[in-house]
Amino acid sequence: MNKRVLLAAIIFATCSTPLLAAGGLEPATDAIDTFRKWFYGFLGTGSLAYIAYNCGLAMFEKQQWNDVMLSVGKTAAAGGSVVGADWAWRIFGS
């Protein structure tokens, strides 16, 4: 029984890779690019909402304006890390 399971696992491991890759590299690249554009838009909207929220708090004097500048710096650092990771992936990942 164990020999049959091992043989089936070996056959599945050797034959499944071409079947899974049958879509090709181009559709996968297009899907990743579409997701990346959506994700950047989502992050940009979230960052804008975070900065606007902090500006609103500062306008109603619930916090100081230097906290708004700190939130701008945080979002710039977060965006820079995302862009830096994308840059590193393009150079070293492929």
Distance bins in CASP14 RR format, pairs under 12 A and 6 or more apart:
PFRMAT RR
TARGET T0000
AUTHOR 0000-0000-0000
RMODE 2
METHOD distances of the structure
MODEL  1
1 7 0 0 0 0 0 1 0 0 0 0 0
1 8 0 0 0 0 0 1 0 0 0 0 0
2 8 0 0 0 0 0 1 0 0 0 0 0
2 9 0 0 0 0 0 1 0 0 0 0 0
3 9 0 0 0 0 0 1 0 0 0 0 0
3 10 0 0 0 0 0 1 0 0 0 0 0
4 10 0 0 0 0 0 1 0 0 0 0 0
4 11 0 0 0 0 0 1 0 0 0 0 0
5 11 0 0 0 0 0 1 0 0 0 0 0
5 12 0 0 0 0 0 1 0 0 0 0 0
6 12 0 0 0 0 0 1 0 0 0 0 0
6 13 0 0 0 0 0 1 0 0 0 0 0
7 13 0 0 0 0 0 1 0 0 0 0 0
7 14 0 0 0 0 0 1 0 0 0 0 0
8 14 0 0 0 0 0 1 0 0 0 0 0
8 15 0 0 0 0 0 1 0 0 0 0 0
8 16 0 0 0 0 0 1 0 0 0 0 0
9 15 0 0 0 0 0 1 0 0 0 0 0
9 16 0 0 0 0 0 1 0 0 0 0 0
10 16 0 0 0 0 0 1 0 0 0 0 0
11 17 0 0 0 0 0 1 0 0 0 0 0
11 19 0 0 0 0 0 1 0 0 0 0 0
12 18 0 0 0 0 0 1 0 0 0 0 0
12 19 0 0 0 0 1 0 0 0 0 0 0
12 20 0 0 0 0 0 1 0 0 0 0 0
13 19 0 0 0 0 0 1 0 0 0 0 0
13 20 0 0 0 0 0 1 0 0 0 0 0
15 21 0 0 0 0 0 1 0 0 0 0 0
15 22 0 0 0 0 0 1 0 0 0 0 0
16 22 0 0 0 0 0 1 0 0 0 0 0
18 24 0 0 0 0 0 1 0 0 0 0 0
20 28 0 0 0 0 0 1 0 0 0 0 0
21 27 0 0 0 0 0 1 0 0 0 0 0
21 28 0 0 0 0 1 0 0 0 0 0 0
22 28 0 0 0 0 0 1 0 0 0 0 0
23 29 0 0 0 0 0 1 0 0 0 0 0
23 30 0 0 0 0 0 1 0 0 0 0 0
23 31 0 0 0 0 0 1 0 0 0 0 0
24 30 0 0 0 0 0 1 0 0 0 0 0
24 31 0 0 0 0 0 1 0 0 0 0 0
25 31 0 0 0 0 0 1 0 0 0 0 0
25 32 0 0 0 0 0 1 0 0 0 0 0
25 94 0 0 0 0 0 1 0 0 0 0 0
26 32 0 0 0 0 0 1 0 0 0 0 0
26 33 0 0 0 0 0 1 0 0 0 0 0
27 33 0 0 0 0 0 1 0 0 0 0 0
27 34 0 0 0 0 0 1 0 0 0 0 0
28 34 0 0 0 0 0 1 0 0 0 0 0
28 35 0 0 0 0 0 1 0 0 0 0 0
29 35 0 0 0 0 0 1 0 0 0 0 0
29 36 0 0 0 0 0 1 0 0 0 0 0
29 94 0 0 0 0 0 1 0 0 0 0 0
30 36 0 0 0 0 0 1 0 0 0 0 0
30 37 0 0 0 0 0 1 0 0 0 0 0
31 37 0 0 0 0 0 1 0 0 0 0 0
31 38 0 0 0 0 0 1 0 0 0 0 0
32 38 0 0 0 0 0 1 0 0 0 0 0
32 39 0 0 0 0 0 1 0 0 0 0 0
32 86 0 0 0 0 0 1 0 0 0 0 0
32 89 0 0 0 0 0 1 0 0 0 0 0
32 90 0 0 0 0 0 1 0 0 0 0 0
32 94 0 0 0 0 0 1 0 0 0 0 0
33 39 0 0 0 0 0 1 0 0 0 0 0
33 40 0 0 0 0 0 1 0 0 0 0 0
33 86 0 0 0 0 0 1 0 0 0 0 0
33 90 0 0 0 0 0 1 0 0 0 0 0
34 40 0 0 0 0 0 1 0 0 0 0 0
34 41 0 0 0 0 0 1 0 0 0 0 0
35 41 0 0 0 0 0 1 0 0 0 0 0
35 42 0 0 0 0 0 1 0 0 0 0 0
36 42 0 0 0 0 0 1 0 0 0 0 0
36 43 0 0 0 0 0 1 0 0 0 0 0
36 82 0 0 0 0 1 0 0 0 0 0 0
36 83 0 0 0 0 0 1 0 0 0 0 0
36 85 0 0 0 0 0 1 0 0 0 0 0
36 86 1 0 0 1 0 0 0 0 0 0 0
36 89 0 0 0 0 0 1 0 0 0 0 0
36 90 0 0 0 0 0 1 0 0 0 0 0
37 43 0 0 0 0 0 1 0 0 0 0 0
37 44 0 0 0 0 0 1 0 0 0 0 0
37 86 0 0 0 0 0 1 0 0 0 0 0
38 44 0 0 0 0 0 1 0 0 0 0 0
38 45 0 0 0 0 0 1 0 0 0 0 0
39 45 0 0 0 0 0 1 0 0 0 0 0
39 46 0 0 0 0 0 1 0 0 0 0 0
39 79 0 0 0 0 0 1 0 0 0 0 0
39 82 0 0 0 0 1 0 0 0 0 0 0
39 85 0 0 0 0 0 1 0 0 0 0 0
39 86 0 0 0 0 0 1 0 0 0 0 0
40 46 0 0 0 0 0 1 0 0 0 0 0
40 47 0 0 0 0 0 1 0 0 0 0 0
40 78 0 0 0 0 0 1 0 0 0 0 0
40 79 0 0 0 0 1 0 0 0 0 0 0
40 80 0 0 0 0 0 1 0 0 0 0 0
40 82 1 0 0 1 0 0 0 0 0 0 0
40 83 0 0 0 0 1 0 0 0 0 0 0
40 85 0 0 0 0 0 1 0 0 0 0 0
40 86 0 0 0 0 1 0 0 0 0 0 0
41 47 0 0 0 0 1 0 0 0 0 0 0
41 48 0 0 0 0 1 0 0 0 0 0 0
41 49 0 0 0 0 0 1 0 0 0 0 0
41 79 0 0 0 0 0 1 0 0 0 0 0
41 82 0 0 0 0 0 1 0 0 0 0 0
42 48 0 0 0 0 0 1 0 0 0 0 0
42 49 0 0 0 0 0 1 0 0 0 0 0
42 82 0 0 0 0 0 1 0 0 0 0 0
43 49 0 0 0 0 0 1 0 0 0 0 0
43 50 0 0 0 0 0 1 0 0 0 0 0
43 75 0 0 0 0 1 0 0 0 0 0 0
43 78 1 0 0 1 0 0 0 0 0 0 0
43 79 1 0 0 1 0 0 0 0 0 0 0
43 80 0 0 0 0 0 1 0 0 0 0 0
43 81 0 0 0 0 0 1 0 0 0 0 0
43 82 1 0 0 1 0 0 0 0 0 0 0
43 83 0 0 0 0 0 1 0 0 0 0 0
43 86 0 0 0 0 0 1 0 0 0 0 0
44 50 0 0 0 0 1 0 0 0 0 0 0
44 51 0 0 0 0 1 0 0 0 0 0 0
44 52 0 0 0 0 0 1 0 0 0 0 0
44 75 0 0 0 0 1 0 0 0 0 0 0
44 76 0 0 0 0 0 1 0 0 0 0 0
44 78 0 0 0 0 1 0 0 0 0 0 0
44 79 0 0 0 0 1 0 0 0 0 0 0
44 80 0 0 0 0 0 1 0 0 0 0 0
44 82 0 0 0 0 1 0 0 0 0 0 0
44 83 0 0 0 0 0 1 0 0 0 0 0
45 51 0 0 0 0 0 1 0 0 0 0 0
45 52 0 0 0 0 0 1 0 0 0 0 0
45 75 0 0 0 0 0 1 0 0 0 0 0
46 52 0 0 0 0 1 0 0 0 0 0 0
46 53 0 0 0 0 1 0 0 0 0 0 0
46 71 0 0 0 0 0 1 0 0 0 0 0
46 75 0 0 0 0 1 0 0 0 0 0 0
46 78 0 0 0 0 0 1 0 0 0 0 0
46 79 0 0 0 0 0 1 0 0 0 0 0
47 53 0 0 0 0 0 1 0 0 0 0 0
47 54 0 0 0 0 0 1 0 0 0 0 0
47 71 0 0 0 0 1 0 0 0 0 0 0
47 72 0 0 0 0 1 0 0 0 0 0 0
47 73 0 0 0 0 0 1 0 0 0 0 0
47 74 0 0 0 0 1 0 0 0 0 0 0
47 75 1 0 1 0 0 0 0 0 0 0 0
47 76 0 0 0 0 1 0 0 0 0 0 0
47 77 0 0 0 0 0 1 0 0 0 0 0
47 78 1 0 0 1 0 0 0 0 0 0 0
47 79 1 0 0 1 0 0 0 0 0 0 0
47 80 0 0 0 0 0 1 0 0 0 0 0
47 82 0 0 0 0 0 1 0 0 0 0 0
48 54 0 0 0 0 0 1 0 0 0 0 0
48 55 0 0 0 0 0 1 0 0 0 0 0
48 71 0 0 0 0 0 1 0 0 0 0 0
48 72 0 0 0 0 0 1 0 0 0 0 0
48 75 0 0 0 0 1 0 0 0 0 0 0
49 55 0 0 0 0 0 1 0 0 0 0 0
49 56 0 0 0 0 0 1 0 0 0 0 0
49 71 0 0 0 0 0 1 0 0 0 0 0
49 75 0 0 0 0 0 1 0 0 0 0 0
50 56 0 0 0 0 0 1 0 0 0 0 0
50 57 0 0 0 0 0 1 0 0 0 0 0
50 67 0 0 0 0 0 1 0 0 0 0 0
50 68 0 0 0 0 0 1 0 0 0 0 0
50 70 0 0 0 0 0 1 0 0 0 0 0
50 71 1 0 0 1 0 0 0 0 0 0 0
50 72 0 0 0 0 1 0 0 0 0 0 0
50 73 0 0 0 0 0 1 0 0 0 0 0
50 74 0 0 0 0 1 0 0 0 0 0 0
50 75 1 0 0 1 0 0 0 0 0 0 0
50 76 0 0 0 0 0 1 0 0 0 0 0
50 78 0 0 0 0 1 0 0 0 0 0 0
50 79 0 0 0 0 0 1 0 0 0 0 0
51 57 0 0 0 0 0 1 0 0 0 0 0
51 58 0 0 0 0 0 1 0 0 0 0 0
51 67 0 0 0 0 0 1 0 0 0 0 0
51 68 1 0 0 1 0 0 0 0 0 0 0
51 69 0 0 0 0 1 0 0 0 0 0 0
51 70 0 0 0 0 0 1 0 0 0 0 0
51 71 1 0 1 0 0 0 0 0 0 0 0
51 72 1 0 1 0 0 0 0 0 0 0 0
51 73 0 0 0 0 1 0 0 0 0 0 0
51 74 0 0 0 0 1 0 0 0 0 0 0
51 75 1 0 0 1 0 0 0 0 0 0 0
51 76 0 0 0 0 0 1 0 0 0 0 0
51 78 0 0 0 0 0 1 0 0 0 0 0
52 58 0 0 0 0 0 1 0 0 0 0 0
52 59 0 0 0 0 0 1 0 0 0 0 0
52 68 0 0 0 0 1 0 0 0 0 0 0
52 71 0 0 0 0 1 0 0 0 0 0 0
52 72 0 0 0 0 0 1 0 0 0 0 0
52 75 0 0 0 0 0 1 0 0 0 0 0
53 59 0 0 0 0 0 1 0 0 0 0 0
53 60 0 0 0 0 0 1 0 0 0 0 0
53 62 0 0 0 0 0 1 0 0 0 0 0
53 63 0 0 0 0 0 1 0 0 0 0 0
53 67 0 0 0 0 0 1 0 0 0 0 0
53 68 0 0 0 0 1 0 0 0 0 0 0
53 71 0 0 0 0 1 0 0 0 0 0 0
53 75 0 0 0 0 0 1 0 0 0 0 0
54 60 0 0 0 0 0 1 0 0 0 0 0
54 62 0 0 0 0 1 0 0 0 0 0 0
54 63 1 0 0 1 0 0 0 0 0 0 0
54 64 0 0 0 0 0 1 0 0 0 0 0
54 65 0 0 0 0 1 0 0 0 0 0 0
54 66 0 0 0 0 0 1 0 0 0 0 0
54 67 1 0 0 1 0 0 0 0 0 0 0
54 68 1 0 1 0 0 0 0 0 0 0 0
54 69 0 0 0 0 1 0 0 0 0 0 0
54 70 0 0 0 0 1 0 0 0 0 0 0
54 71 1 0 1 0 0 0 0 0 0 0 0
54 72 0 0 0 0 1 0 0 0 0 0 0
54 73 0 0 0 0 0 1 0 0 0 0 0
54 74 0 0 0 0 1 0 0 0 0 0 0
54 75 0 0 0 0 1 0 0 0 0 0 0
55 62 0 0 0 0 0 1 0 0 0 0 0
55 63 0 0 0 0 1 0 0 0 0 0 0
55 64 0 0 0 0 0 1 0 0 0 0 0
55 65 0 0 0 0 1 0 0 0 0 0 0
55 67 0 0 0 0 1 0 0 0 0 0 0
55 68 1 0 1 0 0 0 0 0 0 0 0
55 69 0 0 0 0 0 1 0 0 0 0 0
55 71 0 0 0 0 1 0 0 0 0 0 0
55 72 0 0 0 0 1 0 0 0 0 0 0
56 62 1 0 0 1 0 0 0 0 0 0 0
56 63 0 0 0 0 1 0 0 0 0 0 0
56 65 0 0 0 0 0 1 0 0 0 0 0
56 67 0 0 0 0 0 1 0 0 0 0 0
56 68 0 0 0 0 1 0 0 0 0 0 0
56 71 0 0 0 0 0 1 0 0 0 0 0
57 63 1 0 1 0 0 0 0 0 0 0 0
57 64 0 0 0 0 1 0 0 0 0 0 0
57 65 0 0 0 0 1 0 0 0 0 0 0
57 67 1 0 0 1 0 0 0 0 0 0 0
57 68 1 0 0 1 0 0 0 0 0 0 0
57 71 0 0 0 0 1 0 0 0 0 0 0
58 64 1 0 0 1 0 0 0 0 0 0 0
58 65 1 0 1 0 0 0 0 0 0 0 0
58 66 0 0 0 0 1 0 0 0 0 0 0
58 67 1 0 0 1 0 0 0 0 0 0 0
58 68 1 0 1 0 0 0 0 0 0 0 0
58 69 0 0 0 0 1 0 0 0 0 0 0
58 70 0 0 0 0 0 1 0 0 0 0 0
58 71 0 0 0 0 1 0 0 0 0 0 0
58 72 0 0 0 0 0 1 0 0 0 0 0
59 65 0 0 0 0 1 0 0 0 0 0 0
59 68 0 0 0 0 1 0 0 0 0 0 0
61 67 0 0 0 0 0 1 0 0 0 0 0
62 68 0 0 0 0 0 1 0 0 0 0 0
63 69 0 0 0 0 0 1 0 0 0 0 0
63 70 0 0 0 0 1 0 0 0 0 0 0
63 71 0 0 0 0 1 0 0 0 0 0 0
64 70 0 0 0 0 1 0 0 0 0 0 0
64 71 0 0 0 0 0 1 0 0 0 0 0
65 71 0 0 0 0 0 1 0 0 0 0 0
65 72 0 0 0 0 0 1 0 0 0 0 0
66 72 0 0 0 0 0 1 0 0 0 0 0
66 73 0 0 0 0 0 1 0 0 0 0 0
67 73 0 0 0 0 0 1 0 0 0 0 0
67 74 0 0 0 0 0 1 0 0 0 0 0
68 74 0 0 0 0 0 1 0 0 0 0 0
68 75 0 0 0 0 0 1 0 0 0 0 0
69 75 0 0 0 0 0 1 0 0 0 0 0
69 76 0 0 0 0 0 1 0 0 0 0 0
70 76 0 0 0 0 0 1 0 0 0 0 0
70 77 0 0 0 0 0 1 0 0 0 0 0
71 77 0 0 0 0 0 1 0 0 0 0 0
71 78 0 0 0 0 0 1 0 0 0 0 0
72 78 0 0 0 0 0 1 0 0 0 0 0
72 79 0 0 0 0 0 1 0 0 0 0 0
73 79 0 0 0 0 1 0 0 0 0 0 0
73 80 0 0 0 0 0 1 0 0 0 0 0
73 81 0 0 0 0 0 1 0 0 0 0 0
74 80 0 0 0 0 0 1 0 0 0 0 0
74 81 0 0 0 0 0 1 0 0 0 0 0
75 81 0 0 0 0 0 1 0 0 0 0 0
75 82 0 0 0 0 0 1 0 0 0 0 0
76 82 0 0 0 0 0 1 0 0 0 0 0
76 83 0 0 0 0 0 1 0 0 0 0 0
77 83 0 0 0 0 0 1 0 0 0 0 0
77 84 0 0 0 0 0 1 0 0 0 0 0
78 84 0 0 0 0 0 1 0 0 0 0 0
78 85 0 0 0 0 0 1 0 0 0 0 0
79 85 0 0 0 0 1 0 0 0 0 0 0
79 86 0 0 0 0 1 0 0 0 0 0 0
79 87 0 0 0 0 0 1 0 0 0 0 0
80 86 0 0 0 0 1 0 0 0 0 0 0
80 87 0 0 0 0 1 0 0 0 0 0 0
80 88 0 0 0 0 0 1 0 0 0 0 0
81 87 0 0 0 0 0 1 0 0 0 0 0
81 88 0 0 0 0 0 1 0 0 0 0 0
82 88 0 0 0 0 0 1 0 0 0 0 0
82 89 0 0 0 0 0 1 0 0 0 0 0
83 89 0 0 0 0 0 1 0 0 0 0 0
83 90 0 0 0 0 0 1 0 0 0 0 0
84 90 0 0 0 0 1 0 0 0 0 0 0
84 91 0 0 0 0 1 0 0 0 0 0 0
84 92 0 0 0 0 0 1 0 0 0 0 0
85 91 0 0 0 0 0 1 0 0 0 0 0
85 92 0 0 0 0 0 1 0 0 0 0 0
85 93 0 0 0 0 0 1 0 0 0 0 0
86 92 0 0 0 0 0 1 0 0 0 0 0
86 93 0 0 0 0 0 1 0 0 0 0 0
86 94 0 0 0 0 0 1 0 0 0 0 0
87 93 0 0 0 0 0 1 0 0 0 0 0
88 94 0 0 0 0 0 1 0 0 0 0 0
END
